[in-house]
Amino acid sequence: MNGVLIIALYISLILTLIVEISFFFIIGKRNKKDLLLVALVNILTNPAVVLTYWILTLYIGINSILAKIVLEFLAVIAEGYYYRKYGIDFKHPYLFSIAANAISFGTGMFLQQFWRI
């Protein structure tokens, strides 16, 4: 189980960084400090969300859909807060957080259909 969790944490973080940094560039952002902020915020929140999800669903038995909704909501709030507080060129930090997380989450769900991640 530990090896599976570590692999899941690694894959989730790498995919999240690829998707959310790509989104950052696609919407026209170029500020290097904001790029670093996006990476650091996701390094902070993604492993916490994935680990908490595993604990809640596998060990406590909470419904997986409910856990995903709550954890993604908390991640959006936390990330939006950091973008608002420390970002340089985030005019709508919470909207950026919602969009980036939705795309990242959707990409992860799509990929899970092909690979049992």
DSSP file (Angstrom, degrees, kcal/mol; ACC not computed):
  #  RESIDUE AA STRUCTURE BP1 BP2  ACC     N-H-->O    O-->H-N    N-H-->O    O-->H-N    TCO  KAPPA ALPHA  PHI   PSI    X-CA   Y-CA   Z-CA
    1    1 A M     >        0   0    0      0, 0.0     4,-2.4     0, 0.0     5,-0.2   0.000 360.0 360.0 360.0 -41.5    0.0    0.0    0.0
    2    2 A N  H  >  +     0   0    0      1,-0.2     4,-2.4     2,-0.2     5,-0.2   0.907 360.0  49.2 -61.2 -42.2    2.8    2.5    0.8
    3    3 A G  H  > S+     0   0    0      1,-0.2     4,-2.2     2,-0.2    -1,-0.2   0.892 110.9  50.0 -64.1 -39.7    4.4    2.0   -2.6
    4    4 A V  H  > S+     0   0    0      2,-0.2     4,-2.6     1,-0.2    -2,-0.2   0.908 111.0  49.5 -64.5 -42.4    1.1    2.5   -4.3
    5    5 A L  H  X S+     0   0    0     -4,-2.4     4,-2.8     2,-0.2    -2,-0.2   0.913 110.2  49.9 -63.6 -43.4    0.5    5.7   -2.3
    6    6 A I  H  X S+     0   0    0     -4,-2.4     4,-2.4     2,-0.2    -1,-0.2   0.911 112.2  47.8 -63.6 -41.8    3.9    7.1   -3.1
    7    7 A I  H  X S+     0   0    0     -4,-2.2     4,-2.9     2,-0.2     5,-0.3   0.922 112.2  49.7 -64.3 -43.1    3.4    6.4   -6.8
    8    8 A A  H  X S+     0   0    0     -4,-2.6     4,-2.5     1,-0.2     5,-0.2   0.909 111.5  48.8 -62.1 -42.4    0.0    8.0   -6.7
    9    9 A L  H  X S+     0   0    0     -4,-2.8     4,-2.3     2,-0.2    -1,-0.2   0.927 114.0  46.4 -61.7 -45.2    1.4   11.1   -4.9
   10   10 A Y  H  X S+     0   0    0     -4,-2.4     4,-2.6     2,-0.2     5,-0.2   0.949 115.1  44.6 -63.2 -51.8    4.2   11.4   -7.4
   11   11 A I  H  X S+     0   0    0     -4,-2.9     4,-2.7     1,-0.2     5,-0.3   0.919 114.1  50.1 -61.6 -44.8    2.0   11.0  -10.5
   12   12 A S  H  X S+     0   0    0     -4,-2.5     4,-2.4    -5,-0.3    -1,-0.2   0.919 112.8  45.9 -61.1 -45.0   -0.7   13.3   -9.3
   13   13 A L  H  X S+     0   0    0     -4,-2.3     4,-2.6    -5,-0.2     5,-0.2   0.931 113.9  47.8 -65.6 -45.8    1.8   16.1   -8.4
   14   14 A I  H  X S+     0   0    0     -4,-2.6     4,-2.4     1,-0.2    -2,-0.2   0.938 114.9  45.3 -62.2 -47.0    3.7   15.8  -11.7
   15   15 A L  H  X S+     0   0    0     -4,-2.7     4,-2.8    -5,-0.2     5,-0.2   0.906 112.8  51.4 -63.8 -40.6    0.5   15.8  -13.8
   16   16 A T  H  X S+     0   0    0     -4,-2.4     4,-2.9    -5,-0.3     5,-0.3   0.926 110.9  47.9 -61.8 -44.6   -0.9   18.7  -11.8
   17   17 A L  H  X S+     0   0    0     -4,-2.6     4,-2.1     2,-0.2     5,-0.3   0.920 113.1  48.2 -63.0 -43.3    2.2   20.8  -12.3
   18   18 A I  H  X S+     0   0    0     -4,-2.4     4,-1.9    -5,-0.2    -2,-0.2   0.948 117.3  41.5 -61.4 -48.6    2.3   20.1  -16.0
   19   19 A V  H  X S+     0   0    0     -4,-2.8     4,-2.5     2,-0.2    -2,-0.2   0.937 118.3  43.2 -68.1 -47.3   -1.4   20.9  -16.5
   20   20 A E  H  X S+     0   0    0     -4,-2.9     4,-1.9    -5,-0.2    -1,-0.2   0.846 115.5  47.9 -74.1 -32.2   -1.6   24.0  -14.2
   21   21 A I  H  X S+     0   0    0     -4,-2.1     4,-1.9    -5,-0.3    -1,-0.2   0.888 112.2  50.7 -71.4 -38.4    1.7   25.5  -15.5
   22   22 A S  H  X S+     0   0    0     -4,-1.9     4,-2.9    -5,-0.3    -2,-0.2   0.927 109.9  50.2 -61.4 -44.2    0.6   24.9  -19.1
   23   23 A F  H  X S+     0   0    0     -4,-2.5     4,-2.2     1,-0.2     6,-0.2   0.909 105.6  57.5 -59.1 -43.1   -2.7   26.6  -18.2
   24   24 A F  H  <>S+     0   0    0     -4,-1.9     5,-2.0     1,-0.2    -1,-0.2   0.919 113.6  38.4 -52.2 -48.5   -0.7   29.5  -16.7
   25   25 A F  H ><5S+     0   0    0     -4,-1.9     3,-1.7     3,-0.2    -2,-0.2   0.880 110.6  59.2 -73.9 -38.1    1.1   30.0  -20.1
   26   26 A I  H 3<5S+     0   0    0     -4,-2.9    -2,-0.2     1,-0.3    -1,-0.2   0.867 103.7  51.7 -60.2 -37.8   -2.0   29.3  -22.3
   27   27 A I  T 3<5S-     0   0    0     -4,-2.2    -1,-0.3    -5,-0.2    -2,-0.2   0.428 125.7-102.0 -83.3   4.7   -3.9   32.2  -20.7
   28   28 A G  T < 5 +     0   0    0     -3,-1.7     2,-0.2     1,-0.3    -3,-0.2   0.559  69.7 147.0  96.0   8.6   -1.0   34.5  -21.4
   29   29 A K      < +     0   0    0     -5,-2.0    -1,-0.3    -6,-0.2    -2,-0.0  -0.568   9.4 161.0 -78.8 142.9    0.7   34.8  -18.0
   30   30 A R        +     0   0    0     -2,-0.2     2,-0.2    59,-0.0    -1,-0.1   0.423  24.5 127.7-138.5  -6.4    4.5   35.2  -18.2
   31   31 A N     >  -     0   0    0      1,-0.2     4,-2.2    58,-0.1     5,-0.1  -0.402  49.3-149.2 -63.9 123.6    5.6   36.6  -14.8
   32   32 A K  H  > S+     0   0    0      1,-0.2     4,-2.3    -2,-0.2     5,-0.2   0.850  95.4  52.3 -65.7 -35.6    8.3   34.4  -13.5
   33   33 A K  H  > S+     0   0    0      2,-0.2     4,-2.1     1,-0.2    -1,-0.2   0.894 110.5  48.1 -68.6 -38.2    7.5   35.0   -9.9
   34   34 A D  H  > S+     0   0    0      2,-0.2     4,-2.5     1,-0.2    -2,-0.2   0.875 109.6  53.5 -67.7 -36.8    3.8   34.1  -10.5
   35   35 A L  H  X S+     0   0    0     -4,-2.2     4,-2.1     2,-0.2    -2,-0.2   0.933 110.2  46.9 -61.5 -45.8    5.0   30.9  -12.3
   36   36 A L  H  X S+     0   0    0     -4,-2.3     4,-2.9     1,-0.2     5,-0.2   0.894 110.3  53.9 -61.8 -40.0    7.1   30.0   -9.3
   37   37 A L  H  X S+     0   0    0     -4,-2.1     4,-2.9     2,-0.2     5,-0.3   0.914 106.6  51.4 -61.7 -43.7    4.1   30.7   -7.1
   38   38 A V  H  X S+     0   0    0     -4,-2.5     4,-1.9     1,-0.2    -1,-0.2   0.929 112.9  46.0 -59.1 -45.3    1.9   28.4   -9.1
   39   39 A A  H  X S+     0   0    0     -4,-2.1     4,-2.1     2,-0.2    -2,-0.2   0.944 115.3  45.3 -63.5 -48.0    4.4   25.6   -8.8
   40   40 A L  H  X S+     0   0    0     -4,-2.9     4,-1.7     1,-0.2    -2,-0.2   0.893 111.2  52.3 -65.5 -40.5    5.0   26.1   -5.1
   41   41 A V  H  X S+     0   0    0     -4,-2.9     4,-2.7     1,-0.2     5,-0.2   0.911 112.2  46.1 -62.5 -41.7    1.3   26.4   -4.3
   42   42 A N  H  X S+     0   0    0     -4,-1.9     4,-2.1    -5,-0.3    -1,-0.2   0.847 108.6  55.0 -71.7 -32.6    0.6   23.1   -6.1
   43   43 A I  H  < S+     0   0    0     -4,-2.1    -1,-0.2    -5,-0.2    -2,-0.2   0.832 114.0  44.2 -65.0 -31.1    3.6   21.4   -4.4
   44   44 A L  H  X S+     0   0    0     -4,-1.7     4,-0.6    -5,-0.2    -2,-0.2   0.922 123.7  30.6 -76.7 -48.1    1.9   22.5   -1.1
   45   45 A T  H  X S+     0   0    0     -4,-2.7     4,-2.6    -5,-0.1     5,-0.2   0.873 108.1  63.0 -87.2 -37.8   -1.7   21.6   -1.8
   46   46 A N  H  X S+     0   0    0     -4,-2.1     4,-2.7    -5,-0.2     5,-0.2   0.935 105.7  43.0 -60.8 -51.8   -1.6   18.6   -4.1
   47   47 A P  H  > S+     0   0    0      0, 0.0     4,-2.6     0, 0.0     5,-0.3   0.890 114.6  52.7 -61.6 -35.4    0.1   16.1   -1.9
   48   48 A A  H  X S+     0   0    0     -4,-0.6     4,-2.3     2,-0.2    -2,-0.2   0.916 111.8  45.3 -64.4 -42.3   -2.0   17.2    1.0
   49   49 A V  H  X S+     0   0    0     -4,-2.6     4,-2.5     2,-0.2    -1,-0.2   0.932 115.2  46.6 -66.6 -46.2   -5.2   16.7   -1.0
   50   50 A V  H  X S+     0   0    0     -4,-2.7     4,-2.3    -5,-0.2    -2,-0.2   0.933 115.2  45.5 -63.8 -46.2   -4.2   13.3   -2.3
   51   51 A L  H  X S+     0   0    0     -4,-2.6     4,-2.4    -5,-0.2    -1,-0.2   0.924 114.0  48.5 -64.0 -44.3   -3.0   12.0    1.0
   52   52 A T  H  X S+     0   0    0     -4,-2.3     4,-3.0    -5,-0.3     5,-0.2   0.895 109.5  53.9 -63.3 -39.3   -6.1   13.3    2.8
   53   53 A Y  H  X S+     0   0    0     -4,-2.5     4,-2.7     2,-0.2     5,-0.4   0.936 109.3  47.9 -59.6 -47.1   -8.3   11.7    0.1
   54   54 A W  H  X>S+     0   0    0     -4,-2.3     4,-2.5     1,-0.2     5,-0.7   0.924 114.0  46.7 -60.5 -45.0   -6.7    8.3    0.6
   55   55 A I  I  X>S+     0   0    0     -4,-2.4     5,-1.6     1,-0.2     4,-1.3   0.938 114.7  46.2 -63.6 -46.9   -7.1    8.5    4.4
   56   56 A L  I  <>S+     0   0    0     -4,-3.0     6,-2.8     3,-0.2     5,-0.7   0.896 122.5  33.7 -64.8 -40.9  -10.7    9.7    4.2
   57   57 A T  I  <5S+     0   0    0     -4,-2.7    -2,-0.2     4,-0.2    -3,-0.2   0.890 126.8  33.7 -86.6 -39.2  -11.8    7.1    1.7
   58   58 A L  I  <5S+     0   0    0     -4,-2.5    -3,-0.2    -5,-0.4    -2,-0.1   0.858 131.5  24.1 -86.7 -35.8   -9.7    4.1    2.5
   59   59 A Y  I  <<S+     0   0    0     -4,-1.3    -3,-0.2    -5,-0.7    -4,-0.1   0.770 132.6  31.3-104.0 -30.0   -9.3    4.2    6.2
   60   60 A I  I   <S-     0   0    0     -5,-1.6    -3,-0.2    -4,-0.1    -4,-0.2   0.723  96.5-129.7-101.2 -26.4  -12.3    6.3    7.4
   61   61 A G      < +     0   0    0     -5,-0.7    -4,-0.2    -6,-0.3     2,-0.1   0.696  43.9 162.0  88.9  19.8  -14.8    5.2    4.8
   62   62 A I        -     0   0    0     -6,-2.8    -1,-0.2     1,-0.1    -2,-0.1  -0.474  53.4 -89.4 -71.8 144.3  -16.1    8.6    3.6
   63   63 A N     >  -     0   0    0     -2,-0.1     4,-2.5     1,-0.1     5,-0.2  -0.285  33.5-135.9 -54.0 131.2  -17.8    8.6    0.3
   64   64 A S  H  > S+     0   0    0      1,-0.2     4,-2.4     2,-0.2     5,-0.2   0.853 101.7  51.1 -65.3 -36.2  -15.2    9.3   -2.4
   65   65 A I  H  > S+     0   0    0      2,-0.2     4,-2.4     1,-0.2    -1,-0.2   0.932 111.7  47.3 -66.6 -44.7  -17.3   11.8   -4.3
   66   66 A L  H  > S+     0   0    0      1,-0.2     4,-2.5     2,-0.2     5,-0.2   0.920 112.2  50.7 -61.1 -43.9  -18.0   13.8   -1.2
   67   67 A A  H  X S+     0   0    0     -4,-2.5     4,-2.7     1,-0.2     5,-0.3   0.917 110.4  49.3 -61.1 -43.8  -14.3   13.7   -0.3
   68   68 A K  H  X S+     0   0    0     -4,-2.4     4,-2.6     2,-0.2     5,-0.3   0.925 111.7  48.8 -61.8 -45.0  -13.3   14.9   -3.8
   69   69 A I  H  X S+     0   0    0     -4,-2.4     4,-2.1     2,-0.2    -2,-0.2   0.945 115.6  42.5 -61.5 -49.0  -15.8   17.8   -3.7
   70   70 A V  H  X S+     0   0    0     -4,-2.5     4,-2.4     2,-0.2    -2,-0.2   0.933 116.8  46.4 -65.2 -46.4  -14.7   19.0   -0.2
   71   71 A L  H  X S+     0   0    0     -4,-2.7     4,-2.3    -5,-0.2    -2,-0.2   0.896 113.0  48.5 -67.1 -40.1  -11.0   18.6   -0.8
   72   72 A E  H  X S+     0   0    0     -4,-2.6     4,-2.5    -5,-0.3    -1,-0.2   0.900 110.8  52.1 -65.9 -39.3  -11.0   20.3   -4.2
   73   73 A F  H  X S+     0   0    0     -4,-2.1     4,-2.3    -5,-0.3    -2,-0.2   0.935 111.1  47.0 -59.3 -46.8  -13.0   23.2   -2.7
   74   74 A L  H  X S+     0   0    0     -4,-2.4     4,-2.6     1,-0.2    -2,-0.2   0.882 111.2  51.5 -63.9 -38.5  -10.5   23.6    0.0
   75   75 A A  H  X S+     0   0    0     -4,-2.3     4,-2.9     2,-0.2     5,-0.3   0.918 109.6  49.9 -64.1 -43.2   -7.6   23.4   -2.5
   76   76 A V  H  X S+     0   0    0     -4,-2.5     4,-2.6     2,-0.2     5,-0.2   0.918 112.8  47.0 -61.2 -44.0   -9.3   26.1   -4.6
   77   77 A I  H  X S+     0   0    0     -4,-2.3     4,-2.2     2,-0.2    -2,-0.2   0.940 115.0  45.5 -63.9 -47.4   -9.7   28.4   -1.6
   78   78 A A  H  X S+     0   0    0     -4,-2.6     4,-2.1     2,-0.2    -2,-0.2   0.935 116.2  44.8 -63.4 -47.0   -6.1   27.8   -0.4
   79   79 A E  H  X S+     0   0    0     -4,-2.9     4,-2.6     1,-0.2     5,-0.2   0.923 112.4  51.5 -65.6 -43.5   -4.6   28.3   -3.8
   80   80 A G  H  X S+     0   0    0     -4,-2.6     4,-2.5    -5,-0.3    -1,-0.2   0.891 108.0  53.7 -59.0 -39.3   -6.7   31.4   -4.5
   81   81 A Y  H  X S+     0   0    0     -4,-2.2     4,-2.9    -5,-0.2     5,-0.2   0.940 110.5  45.4 -59.9 -48.1   -5.7   32.9   -1.2
   82   82 A Y  H  X>S+     0   0    0     -4,-2.1     4,-2.9     1,-0.2     5,-0.6   0.889 112.7  50.7 -65.6 -38.4   -2.0   32.5   -2.0
   83   83 A Y  H  X5S+     0   0    0     -4,-2.6     4,-1.3     3,-0.2     7,-0.2   0.897 114.5  44.7 -65.2 -38.5   -2.4   33.9   -5.5
   84   84 A R  H  <5S+     0   0    0     -4,-2.5    -2,-0.2    -5,-0.2    -1,-0.2   0.921 120.0  39.9 -69.3 -44.2   -4.3   36.9   -4.1
   85   85 A K  H  <5S+     0   0    0     -4,-2.9    -2,-0.2    -5,-0.2    -3,-0.2   0.889 134.0  17.0 -75.2 -40.5   -1.8   37.5   -1.3
   86   86 A Y  H  <5S+     0   0    0     -4,-2.9    -3,-0.2    -5,-0.2    -2,-0.2   0.555  96.2 107.5-114.1 -10.6    1.5   36.8   -3.1
   87   87 A G     << -     0   0    0     -4,-1.3   -53,-0.0    -5,-0.6    -4,-0.0  -0.349  46.4-163.2 -72.9 151.8    0.7   37.0   -6.8
   88   88 A I  S    S+     0   0    0      1,-0.1    -1,-0.1   -57,-0.1    -5,-0.0   0.819  86.6  25.3 -98.7 -42.9    1.9   39.9   -8.9
   89   89 A D  S    S+     0   0    0    -58,-0.1     2,-0.8     3,-0.0     3,-0.2  -0.193  83.4 119.3-122.2  40.2   -0.3   39.5  -12.0
   90   90 A F        +     0   0    0     -7,-0.2     4,-0.1     1,-0.2    -3,-0.1  -0.860  27.7 171.5-106.3  97.7   -3.4   37.7  -10.8
   91   91 A K  S    S+     0   0    0     -2,-0.8    -1,-0.2     1,-0.3    -7,-0.0   0.844  85.8  23.4 -73.0 -32.9   -6.4   40.0  -11.4
   92   92 A H  S  > S+     0   0    0     -3,-0.2     4,-2.5     1,-0.1    -1,-0.3  -0.667  74.3 171.4-131.3  75.8   -8.9   37.2  -10.5
   93   93 A P  H  > S+     0   0    0      0, 0.0     4,-2.3     0, 0.0    -1,-0.1   0.846  77.9  47.5 -61.6 -37.5   -6.9   34.8   -8.3
   94   94 A Y  H  > S+     0   0    0      2,-0.2     4,-2.7     1,-0.2     5,-0.2   0.873 111.5  50.8 -73.2 -35.3   -9.9   32.7   -7.2
   95   95 A L  H  > S+     0   0    0      2,-0.2     4,-2.6     1,-0.2     5,-0.2   0.909 110.9  49.3 -65.6 -41.7  -11.1   32.4  -10.8
   96   96 A F  H  X S+     0   0    0     -4,-2.5     4,-3.0     2,-0.2     5,-0.3   0.934 111.9  49.2 -59.8 -45.6   -7.6   31.3  -11.9
   97   97 A S  H  X S+     0   0    0     -4,-2.3     4,-2.4    -5,-0.2     5,-0.2   0.914 111.8  48.0 -61.6 -44.6   -7.6   28.8   -9.1
   98   98 A I  H  X S+     0   0    0     -4,-2.7     4,-2.5     2,-0.2    -1,-0.2   0.945 116.0  43.7 -61.3 -48.7  -11.0   27.4  -10.0
   99   99 A A  H  X S+     0   0    0     -4,-2.6     4,-2.5     2,-0.2     5,-0.2   0.932 114.9  47.7 -65.2 -47.0  -10.2   27.1  -13.7
  100  100 A A  H  X S+     0   0    0     -4,-3.0     4,-2.4    -5,-0.2    -1,-0.2   0.913 115.6  45.2 -62.1 -42.9   -6.7   25.6  -13.2
  101  101 A N  H  X S+     0   0    0     -4,-2.4     4,-3.1    -5,-0.3     5,-0.2   0.878 111.6  52.2 -69.3 -37.4   -8.0   23.1  -10.7
  102  102 A A  H  X S+     0   0    0     -4,-2.5     4,-2.7    -5,-0.2    -2,-0.2   0.923 113.0  44.4 -64.2 -43.4  -11.0   22.2  -12.8
  103  103 A I  H  X S+     0   0    0     -4,-2.5     4,-2.5     2,-0.2    -2,-0.2   0.923 116.2  47.0 -66.2 -43.6   -8.8   21.5  -15.8
  104  104 A S  H  X S+     0   0    0     -4,-2.4     4,-2.3    -5,-0.2    -2,-0.2   0.929 114.8  46.0 -63.1 -46.2   -6.3   19.6  -13.7
  105  105 A F  H  X S+     0   0    0     -4,-3.1     4,-2.5     2,-0.2    -2,-0.2   0.925 113.6  49.2 -62.8 -46.0   -9.0   17.6  -12.0
  106  106 A G  H  X S+     0   0    0     -4,-2.7     4,-2.5    -5,-0.2    -1,-0.2   0.887 110.3  50.7 -61.9 -40.4  -10.7   16.9  -15.3
  107  107 A T  H  X S+     0   0    0     -4,-2.5     4,-2.7     2,-0.2    -1,-0.2   0.917 110.8  49.6 -63.2 -43.2   -7.4   15.8  -16.9
  108  108 A G  H  X S+     0   0    0     -4,-2.3     4,-1.9     2,-0.2    -2,-0.2   0.909 111.5  47.9 -61.9 -43.1   -6.8   13.4  -14.0
  109  109 A M  H  X S+     0   0    0     -4,-2.5     4,-0.8     2,-0.2    -1,-0.2   0.902 112.4  50.1 -65.2 -40.5  -10.3   11.9  -14.3
  110  110 A F  H >< S+     0   0    0     -4,-2.5     3,-1.0     1,-0.2     4,-0.5   0.933 111.3  47.9 -62.0 -46.9   -9.8   11.5  -18.1
  111  111 A L  H >X S+     0   0    0     -4,-2.7     4,-2.7     1,-0.3     3,-1.3   0.835 102.6  63.1 -65.9 -32.1   -6.5    9.8  -17.7
  112  112 A Q  H 3< S+     0   0    0     -4,-1.9    -1,-0.3     1,-0.3    -2,-0.2   0.761  93.7  63.6 -64.1 -23.3   -7.8    7.5  -15.0
  113  113 A Q  T << S+     0   0    0     -3,-1.0    -1,-0.3    -4,-0.8    -2,-0.2   0.780 114.4  31.7 -70.0 -25.0  -10.2    6.1  -17.6
  114  114 A F  T <4 S+     0   0    0     -3,-1.3     2,-0.4    -4,-0.5    -2,-0.2   0.774 129.2  32.0-101.1 -34.8   -7.1    4.8  -19.6
  115  115 A W  S  < S-     0   0    0     -4,-2.7     2,-2.2     0, 0.0    -1,-0.3  -0.988  79.2-127.7-125.0 132.3   -4.7    4.1  -16.8
  116  116 A R              0   0    0     -2,-0.4    -4,-0.1     1,-0.2    -3,-0.1  -0.531 360.0 360.0 -80.4  79.4   -5.7    2.9  -13.4
  117  117 A I              0   0    0     -2,-2.2    -1,-0.2    -9,-0.2  -105,-0.1   0.428 360.0 360.0 -81.2 360.0   -3.8    5.6  -11.5
